[in-house]
Amino acid sequence: MITVFVADDHAIVREGLANLLGAQPDISVIGTGADGRDTVRQVVILQPEVVVMDIAMPQMNGIEAAREIRDRLPQARVVILSMHSSAEHVFHALEAGASGYVLKESAANEIIDAVRAVRAGHRYLSPKVAEVMADNISRGAAASPLASLSKRERQVLQLVAEGRSSAQIAATLHLSPKSVDTYRSRLMHKLHIGDVAGLVKFAIQHGLTSLE
């Protein structure tokens, strides 16, 4: 029996995926989560074999959550769900430790095969994603601006983009408000962005948070 944890901030999507997977005779859904930080906490406790996780979640996006899960539970396999098929999004997911990348538009048809494939030790990419990656490799890929950011800077960037105050970010990340302000200034300098609105736009474009 393959044990699975499903994480998505939309209840209908989360429950739909859990029901679809749970209906399979060889799959058991042992938990669900609605944000990245809580997902990591639950996954460490429940230790599922496979985590199916949306890329754009509050508190901690799927990329950073996948990275945390890889560090804290190396045996778990992560399948990222996303609306984005760009090579940049896929590269960052795989670099963070994901074993699979499934487009939401085709999740109903592919997620079962993806879970079985990654549990068996294989990589799974939606066909459209695999085509984009192959084309990107053949053309040569430019480095992403995200590559220049530290783990903490990416965390601060997401929370800034979600509209959190310095005090709220400080409490979430166990930093001082002054340190948060320093990180925000450093982000603007590194990314050549002049204001918070620009940081929000950047975070959305790069899949760290959604428009919602």
Backbone as CSV, one residue per row, in Angstrom:
resi,resn,N_x,N_y,N_z,CA_x,CA_y,CA_z,C_x,C_y,C_z
1,MET,0.841,-1.201,0.000,0.000,0.000,0.000,0.876,1.251,0.000
2,ILE,0.645,2.160,-0.930,1.393,3.412,-1.019,0.712,4.459,-0.145
3,THR,1.416,4.986,0.845,0.828,6.018,1.705,1.105,7.397,1.115
4,VAL,0.058,8.242,1.069,0.148,9.532,0.388,-0.394,10.646,1.273
5,PHE,0.258,11.801,1.185,-0.229,13.025,1.831,-0.538,14.018,0.721
6,VAL,-1.701,14.678,0.797,-2.129,15.629,-0.243,-2.175,17.043,0.323
7,ALA,-1.502,17.993,-0.332,-1.472,19.382,0.136,-1.887,20.335,-0.979
8,ASP,-2.924,21.122,-0.701,-3.388,22.156,-1.629,-4.215,23.143,-0.827
9,ASP,-4.058,24.439,-1.098,-4.781,25.423,-0.293,-6.243,25.568,-0.712
10,HIS,-6.637,24.943,-1.803,-8.043,24.947,-2.217,-8.704,23.652,-1.740
11,ALA,-9.693,23.781,-0.867,-10.320,22.597,-0.257,-10.910,21.649,-1.294
12,ILE,-11.552,22.206,-2.327,-12.185,21.350,-3.338,-11.139,20.524,-4.082
13,VAL,-10.036,21.158,-4.465,-8.958,20.439,-5.156,-8.343,19.397,-4.234
14,ARG,-8.068,19.796,-3.000,-7.449,18.901,-2.020,-8.311,17.669,-1.784
15,GLU,-9.591,17.892,-1.553,-10.493,16.769,-1.281,-10.702,15.908,-2.522
16,GLY,-10.753,16.555,-3.693,-10.924,15.800,-4.925,-9.752,14.874,-5.193
17,LEU,-8.545,15.386,-5.012,-7.355,14.563,-5.213,-7.283,13.438,-4.182
18,ALA,-7.619,13.763,-2.932,-7.583,12.750,-1.875,-8.576,11.627,-2.169
19,ASN,-9.761,11.998,-2.637,-10.775,10.986,-2.957,-10.356,10.146,-4.160
20,LEU,-9.798,10.802,-5.181,-9.350,10.093,-6.381,-8.257,9.089,-6.058
21,LEU,-7.276,9.533,-5.291,-6.169,8.647,-4.932,-6.620,7.555,-3.963
22,GLY,-7.434,7.951,-2.988,-7.879,6.996,-1.982,-8.763,5.895,-2.528
23,ALA,-9.337,6.115,-3.699,-10.198,5.100,-4.312,-9.396,3.976,-4.967
24,GLN,-8.086,4.172,-5.093,-7.246,3.137,-5.710,-6.924,2.050,-4.680
25,PRO,-6.933,0.792,-5.094,-6.715,-0.307,-4.139,-5.315,-0.355,-3.534
26,ASP,-4.343,0.297,-4.205,-2.954,0.241,-3.721,-2.483,1.556,-3.111
27,ILE,-3.422,2.513,-2.895,-3.054,3.833,-2.373,-3.902,4.189,-1.161
28,SER,-3.256,4.704,-0.110,-3.963,5.156,1.083,-3.558,6.595,1.393
29,VAL,-4.539,7.506,1.429,-4.261,8.908,1.774,-4.317,9.037,3.294
30,ILE,-3.179,9.361,3.902,-3.100,9.362,5.365,-3.155,10.763,5.975
31,GLY,-3.257,11.805,5.113,-3.364,13.151,5.653,-3.457,14.192,4.558
32,THR,-3.921,15.387,4.921,-4.007,16.497,3.974,-3.560,17.784,4.653
33,GLY,-3.131,18.758,3.848,-2.693,20.043,4.390,-3.103,21.186,3.492
34,ALA,-3.212,22.388,4.068,-3.675,23.553,3.316,-2.611,24.638,3.158
35,ASP,-1.477,24.518,3.862,-0.377,25.460,3.651,0.943,24.724,3.782
36,GLY,1.994,25.327,3.234,3.270,24.640,3.162,3.903,24.340,4.502
37,ARG,3.820,25.283,5.419,4.477,25.093,6.717,3.822,23.954,7.511
38,ASP,2.484,23.928,7.518,1.771,22.859,8.213,1.978,21.520,7.514
39,THR,2.100,21.543,6.198,2.348,20.312,5.442,3.662,19.679,5.859
40,VAL,4.707,20.477,5.950,6.007,19.944,6.369,5.902,19.329,7.760
41,ARG,5.231,20.042,8.667,5.089,19.544,10.040,4.370,18.192,10.062
42,GLN,3.257,18.096,9.321,2.490,16.854,9.316,3.242,15.708,8.634
43,VAL,3.930,16.038,7.549,4.663,15.002,6.806,5.756,14.378,7.673
44,VAL,6.440,15.211,8.435,7.496,14.691,9.314,6.895,13.733,10.355
45,ILE,5.701,14.035,10.832,5.042,13.185,11.831,4.471,11.919,11.205
46,LEU,3.752,12.062,10.089,3.041,10.936,9.475,3.934,10.054,8.598
47,GLN,4.999,10.631,8.049,5.962,9.924,7.209,5.314,9.160,6.048
48,PRO,4.573,9.865,5.185,4.022,9.208,3.994,5.142,8.871,3.013
49,GLU,4.864,7.941,2.129,5.854,7.599,1.103,5.854,8.631,-0.023
50,VAL,4.688,9.213,-0.298,4.568,10.198,-1.382,3.785,11.412,-0.887
51,VAL,4.264,12.605,-1.239,3.561,13.853,-0.937,3.154,14.489,-2.263
52,VAL,1.852,14.707,-2.438,1.332,15.409,-3.618,1.036,16.834,-3.169
53,MET,1.698,17.826,-3.796,1.684,19.168,-3.223,1.599,20.257,-4.291
54,ASP,0.688,21.201,-4.061,0.549,22.360,-4.930,1.801,23.227,-4.825
55,ILE,2.162,23.890,-5.916,3.362,24.719,-5.909,3.129,26.066,-5.225
56,ALA,1.901,26.604,-5.326,1.612,27.939,-4.777,0.707,27.821,-3.560
57,MET,1.329,27.785,-2.386,0.576,27.680,-1.134,1.006,28.783,-0.178
58,PRO,0.122,29.179,0.726,0.487,30.214,1.713,1.483,29.696,2.744
59,GLN,2.113,30.641,3.452,3.088,30.351,4.521,4.431,29.844,3.970
60,MET,4.367,28.807,3.131,5.577,28.266,2.508,5.149,27.605,1.200
61,ASN,5.719,28.037,0.082,5.301,27.476,-1.202,5.799,26.044,-1.378
62,GLY,5.269,25.380,-2.385,5.588,23.973,-2.580,7.051,23.683,-2.834
63,ILE,7.751,24.624,-3.468,9.180,24.424,-3.735,9.960,24.384,-2.426
64,GLU,9.731,25.374,-1.567,10.447,25.407,-0.289,10.016,24.253,0.612
65,ALA,8.733,23.900,0.558,8.260,22.760,1.359,8.914,21.465,0.889
66,ALA,9.057,21.302,-0.420,9.724,20.109,-0.954,11.169,20.040,-0.471
67,ARG,11.819,21.200,-0.433,13.203,21.252,0.036,13.299,20.846,1.510
68,GLU,12.354,21.348,2.321,12.330,20.992,3.744,12.065,19.505,3.935
69,ILE,11.135,18.975,3.161,10.798,17.552,3.271,11.986,16.683,2.869
70,ARG,12.671,17.076,1.810,13.856,16.322,1.382,14.909,16.291,2.491
71,ASP,15.098,17.427,3.165,16.106,17.502,4.222,15.712,16.709,5.464
72,ARG,14.405,16.725,5.794,13.955,16.128,7.053,13.410,14.708,6.894
73,LEU,13.003,14.357,5.688,12.467,13.017,5.441,12.913,12.568,4.047
74,PRO,14.198,12.240,3.896,14.767,11.971,2.567,14.082,10.843,1.796
75,GLN,13.479,9.914,2.507,12.863,8.770,1.821,11.531,9.117,1.161
76,ALA,10.926,10.233,1.532,9.636,10.619,0.948,9.837,11.129,-0.477
77,ARG,8.862,10.862,-1.332,8.889,11.337,-2.710,7.829,12.428,-2.871
78,VAL,8.184,13.521,-3.519,7.269,14.655,-3.683,6.859,14.800,-5.140
79,VAL,5.551,14.923,-5.355,5.011,15.243,-6.677,4.422,16.647,-6.598
80,ILE,4.960,17.556,-7.381,4.484,18.938,-7.404,3.328,19.076,-8.386
81,LEU,2.275,19.767,-7.946,1.162,20.129,-8.819,1.290,21.608,-9.150
82,SER,1.091,21.970,-10.415,1.261,23.373,-10.773,0.456,23.747,-12.010
83,MET,0.098,25.025,-12.067,-0.514,25.584,-13.265,0.568,26.016,-14.256
84,HIS,1.822,26.070,-13.792,2.924,26.596,-14.600,3.702,25.471,-15.288
85,SER,3.954,25.638,-16.581,4.735,24.638,-17.316,6.085,25.183,-17.756
86,SER,6.475,26.349,-17.256,7.748,26.935,-17.669,8.915,26.104,-17.145
87,ALA,9.993,26.115,-17.906,11.183,25.358,-17.513,11.722,25.826,-16.165
88,GLU,11.600,27.124,-15.878,12.103,27.658,-14.609,11.388,27.032,-13.421
89,HIS,10.053,26.973,-13.480,9.287,26.383,-12.385,9.658,24.914,-12.196
90,VAL,9.756,24.192,-13.299,10.070,22.761,-13.219,11.479,22.554,-12.672
91,PHE,12.430,23.336,-13.174,13.807,23.204,-12.713,13.909,23.420,-11.211
92,HIS,13.245,24.462,-10.711,13.333,24.743,-9.279,12.674,23.642,-8.452
93,ALA,11.605,23.045,-8.973,10.956,21.946,-8.259,11.879,20.736,-8.178
94,LEU,12.498,20.394,-9.292,13.392,19.233,-9.310,14.641,19.492,-8.479
95,GLU,15.149,20.716,-8.554,16.334,21.077,-7.772,16.043,21.010,-6.276
96,ALA,14.793,21.303,-5.905,14.399,21.264,-4.495,14.177,19.846,-3.989
97,GLY,14.171,18.879,-4.900,14.036,17.490,-4.467,12.782,16.778,-4.929
98,ALA,11.922,17.465,-5.715,10.708,16.808,-6.205,11.062,15.701,-7.191
99,SER,10.281,14.630,-7.148,10.479,13.508,-8.078,9.491,13.555,-9.234
100,GLY,8.429,14.368,-9.080,7.420,14.455,-10.118,6.895,15.866,-10.261
101,TYR,6.384,16.183,-11.439,5.813,17.504,-11.715,4.626,17.298,-12.634
102,VAL,3.420,17.574,-12.110,2.182,17.331,-12.851,1.418,18.639,-13.010
103,LEU,0.996,18.922,-14.234,0.193,20.117,-14.475,-1.216,19.908,-13.942
104,LYS,-1.764,20.934,-13.302,-3.097,20.815,-12.721,-4.159,20.504,-13.778
105,GLU,-3.946,21.011,-14.985,-4.933,20.801,-16.042,-5.092,19.326,-16.408
106,SER,-4.069,18.533,-16.112,-4.133,17.113,-16.444,-4.001,16.217,-15.222
107,ALA,-4.127,16.812,-14.026,-3.901,16.058,-12.788,-4.846,14.873,-12.639
108,ALA,-6.109,15.049,-13.008,-7.080,13.970,-12.837,-6.677,12.730,-13.616
109,ASN,-6.020,12.942,-14.765,-5.630,11.819,-15.610,-4.245,11.262,-15.288
110,GLU,-3.409,12.088,-14.640,-2.007,11.691,-14.472,-1.573,11.403,-13.041
111,ILE,-2.294,11.924,-12.052,-1.769,11.892,-10.685,-1.582,10.478,-10.149
112,ILE,-2.466,9.563,-10.511,-2.333,8.181,-10.034,-1.062,7.552,-10.589
113,ASP,-0.829,7.719,-11.902,0.390,7.185,-12.516,1.629,7.849,-11.917
114,ALA,1.528,9.157,-11.635,2.668,9.879,-11.069,3.035,9.338,-9.691
115,VAL,2.034,9.115,-8.852,2.280,8.589,-7.501,2.927,7.209,-7.577
116,ARG,2.408,6.346,-8.428,2.973,5.002,-8.554,4.395,5.043,-9.108
117,ALA,4.627,5.940,-10.054,5.951,6.027,-10.669,7.007,6.489,-9.673
118,VAL,6.733,7.578,-8.926,7.746,8.086,-8.000,7.960,7.124,-6.834
119,ARG,6.895,6.431,-6.416,7.047,5.433,-5.350,7.960,4.302,-5.796
120,ALA,7.952,4.001,-7.088,8.802,2.931,-7.635,10.226,3.412,-7.914
121,GLY,10.481,4.702,-7.616,11.830,5.227,-7.785,12.083,5.917,-9.103
122,HIS,11.020,6.173,-9.867,11.159,6.835,-11.159,10.799,8.319,-11.038
123,ARG,11.151,9.067,-12.065,10.730,10.462,-12.155,9.495,10.537,-13.044
124,TYR,8.568,11.464,-12.709,7.379,11.621,-13.546,7.182,13.089,-13.889
125,LEU,7.104,13.390,-15.191,6.808,14.731,-15.668,5.623,14.652,-16.621
126,SER,4.676,15.570,-16.480,3.594,15.647,-17.456,4.225,15.753,-18.852
127,PRO,3.629,15.113,-19.875,4.206,15.157,-21.227,4.531,16.564,-21.708
128,LYS,3.643,17.524,-21.451,3.893,18.904,-21.868,5.112,19.478,-21.161
129,VAL,5.260,19.130,-19.903,6.403,19.602,-19.115,7.701,18.996,-19.638
130,ALA,7.676,17.697,-19.935,8.862,17.022,-20.456,9.303,17.647,-21.782
131,GLU,8.322,18.024,-22.609,8.630,18.654,-23.893,9.271,20.019,-23.691
132,VAL,8.730,20.796,-22.756,9.286,22.121,-22.463,10.718,22.004,-21.948
133,MET,10.961,21.039,-21.071,12.293,20.857,-20.507,13.296,20.435,-21.572
134,ALA,12.875,19.530,-22.455,13.763,19.081,-23.524,14.122,20.236,-24.445
135,ASP,13.144,21.067,-24.769,13.379,22.224,-25.630,14.290,23.231,-24.950
136,ASN,14.086,23.410,-23.656,14.898,24.356,-22.900,16.355,23.920,-22.851
137,ILE,16.554,22.624,-22.647,17.919,22.089,-22.586,18.614,22.261,-23.930
138,SER,17.876,22.011,-25.007,18.475,22.105,-26.337,18.875,23.539,-26.679
139,ARG,18.149,24.514,-26.129,18.439,25.916,-26.411,19.439,26.523,-25.432
140,GLY,19.570,25.868,-24.269,20.436,26.416,-23.231,19.644,27.383,-22.373
141,ALA,19.656,27.181,-21.048,18.812,27.974,-20.152,19.613,29.051,-19.433
142,ALA,19.032,30.233,-19.333,19.648,31.309,-18.560,19.367,31.090,-17.077
143,ALA,20.281,31.511,-16.236,20.111,31.332,-14.796,18.928,32.157,-14.293
144,SER,18.165,31.602,-13.375,17.024,32.302,-12.811,17.483,33.282,-11.738
145,PRO,16.800,34.421,-11.619,17.138,35.367,-10.529,16.977,34.724,-9.159
146,LEU,16.115,33.711,-9.044,15.924,33.044,-7.755,17.197,32.351,-7.278
147,ALA,18.048,31.972,-8.224,19.262,31.245,-7.866,20.186,32.072,-6.983
148,SER,20.048,33.395,-7.058,20.926,34.264,-6.266,20.427,34.466,-4.841
149,LEU,19.210,33.970,-4.539,18.619,34.195,-3.225,18.898,33.036,-2.277
150,SER,19.100,33.356,-1.017,19.267,32.330,0.008,17.903,31.763,0.395
151,LYS,17.915,30.665,1.129,16.675,30.059,1.601,15.868,31.074,2.418
152,ARG,16.511,31.782,3.317,15.815,32.746,4.165,15.258,33.900,3.329
153,GLU,16.010,34.342,2.335,15.527,35.422,1.476,14.283,34.996,0.699
154,ARG,14.258,33.752,0.238,13.072,33.259,-0.472,11.872,33.187,0.469
155,GLN,12.100,32.794,1.717,11.012,32.730,2.696,10.449,34.131,2.965
156,VAL,11.339,35.091,3.166,10.900,36.460,3.426,10.157,37.007,2.209
157,LEU,10.668,36.734,1.018,10.032,37.218,-0.204,8.597,36.720,-0.316
158,GLN,8.377,35.438,-0.056,7.016,34.918,-0.156,6.091,35.604,0.843
159,LEU,6.543,35.754,2.077,5.685,36.350,3.106,5.428,37.834,2.840
160,VAL,6.418,38.537,2.308,6.204,39.930,1.900,5.137,39.977,0.811
161,ALA,5.244,39.075,-0.155,4.291,39.043,-1.267,2.877,38.704,-0.799
162,GLU,2.771,37.982,0.310,1.460,37.639,0.864,0.874,38.781,1.696
163,GLY,1.618,39.884,1.792,1.099,41.048,2.496,1.353,41.046,3.994
164,ARG,2.267,40.203,4.469,2.559,40.161,5.904,3.406,41.360,6.311
165,SER,3.156,41.862,7.508,3.955,42.960,8.051,5.306,42.433,8.533
166,SER,6.226,43.353,8.797,7.537,42.941,9.319,7.387,42.175,10.627
167,ALA,6.473,42.614,11.481,6.257,41.941,12.762,5.714,40.530,12.551
168,GLN,4.797,40.362,11.614,4.228,39.043,11.341,5.277,38.104,10.750
169,ILE,6.075,38.620,9.818,7.140,37.811,9.220,8.158,37.419,10.281
170,ALA,8.497,38.371,11.138,9.460,38.099,12.208,8.970,36.974,13.114
171,ALA,7.687,37.010,13.468,7.127,35.975,14.343,7.115,34.618,13.656
172,THR,6.792,34.601,12.362,6.728,33.338,11.612,8.098,32.695,11.464
173,LEU,9.111,33.519,11.170,10.449,33.003,10.875,11.399,33.089,12.067
174,HIS,10.880,33.545,13.213,11.704,33.661,14.438,12.894,34.593,14.219
175,LEU,12.591,35.766,13.644,13.585,36.803,13.430,13.134,38.067,14.150
176,SER,13.994,39.062,14.207,13.581,40.366,14.715,12.997,41.167,13.547
177,PRO,12.071,42.095,13.833,11.532,42.938,12.759,12.631,43.685,12.007
178,LYS,13.672,44.099,12.714,14.785,44.795,12.063,15.474,43.888,11.055
179,SER,15.640,42.613,11.400,16.256,41.657,10.467,15.391,41.472,9.229
180,VAL,14.078,41.448,9.436,13.155,41.318,8.299,13.309,42.510,7.360
181,ASP,13.388,43.708,7.922,13.568,44.909,7.102,14.883,44.831,6.322
182,THR,15.908,44.286,6.957,17.210,44.130,6.290,17.097,43.155,5.122
183,TYR,16.401,42.049,5.351,16.207,41.072,4.272,15.422,41.691,3.118
184,ARG,14.398,42.468,3.438,13.583,43.098,2.392,14.456,44.038,1.542
185,SER,15.294,44.829,2.200,16.180,45.746,1.474,17.182,44.971,0.619
186,ARG,17.679,43.876,1.157,18.639,43.056,0.417,17.988,42.437,-0.822
187,LEU,16.726,42.015,-0.672,15.999,41.444,-1.805,15.850,42.478,-2.925
188,MET,15.466,43.691,-2.552,15.288,44.744,-3.555,16.600,45.027,-4.282
189,HIS,17.696,45.021,-3.526,19.001,45.289,-4.124,19.402,44.157,-5.067
190,LYS,19.260,42.906,-4.627,19.678,41.770,-5.443,18.852,41.637,-6.719
191,LEU,17.546,41.919,-6.593,16.639,41.725,-7.716,16.435,42.994,-8.548
192,HIS,17.088,44.085,-8.117,16.966,45.382,-8.823,15.504,45.813,-8.896
193,ILE,14.833,45.719,-7.746,13.425,46.093,-7.625,13.318,47.233,-6.626
194,GLY,12.500,48.252,-6.962,12.495,49.468,-6.154,11.455,49.550,-5.059
195,ASP,10.459,48.659,-5.063,9.417,48.775,-4.041,8.776,47.422,-3.759
196,VAL,7.919,47.394,-2.731,7.273,46.145,-2.322,6.352,45.620,-3.421
197,ALA,5.688,46.513,-4.137,4.814,46.079,-5.232,5.595,45.292,-6.272
198,GLY,6.816,45.735,-6.526,7.682,45.016,-7.459,8.052,43.636,-6.950
199,LEU,8.289,43.528,-5.642,8.596,42.225,-5.048,7.404,41.282,-5.175
200,VAL,6.209,41.809,-4.969,4.991,40.994,-5.093,4.859,40.469,-6.518
201,LYS,5.048,41.347,-7.489,4.958,40.952,-8.899,5.989,39.878,-9.224
202,PHE,7.212,40.058,-8.740,8.276,39.081,-8.977,7.912,37.724,-8.384
203,ALA,7.409,37.722,-7.148,7.059,36.474,-6.467,5.964,35.732,-7.221
204,ILE,4.991,36.450,-7.746,3.911,35.821,-8.512,4.457,35.251,-9.819
205,GLN,5.281,36.021,-10.507,5.831,35.571,-11.785,6.679,34.318,-11.642
206,HIS,7.328,34.174,-10.497,8.224,33.046,-10.294,7.613,31.926,-9.463
207,GLY,6.308,31.991,-9.264,5.600,30.885,-8.638,5.757,30.756,-7.142
208,LEU,6.267,31.791,-6.470,6.426,31.715,-5.016,5.115,31.940,-4.288
209,THR,4.191,32.595,-4.957,2.865,32.805,-4.378,1.888,32.998,-5.529
210,SER,0.604,33.004,-5.227,-0.399,33.137,-6.276,-1.054,34.512,-6.217
211,LEU,-1.942,34.774,-7.151,-2.652,36.049,-7.174,-3.679,36.143,-6.071
212,GLU,-4.052,35.018,-5.468,-5.114,35.001,-4.465,-4.593,35.417,-3.102
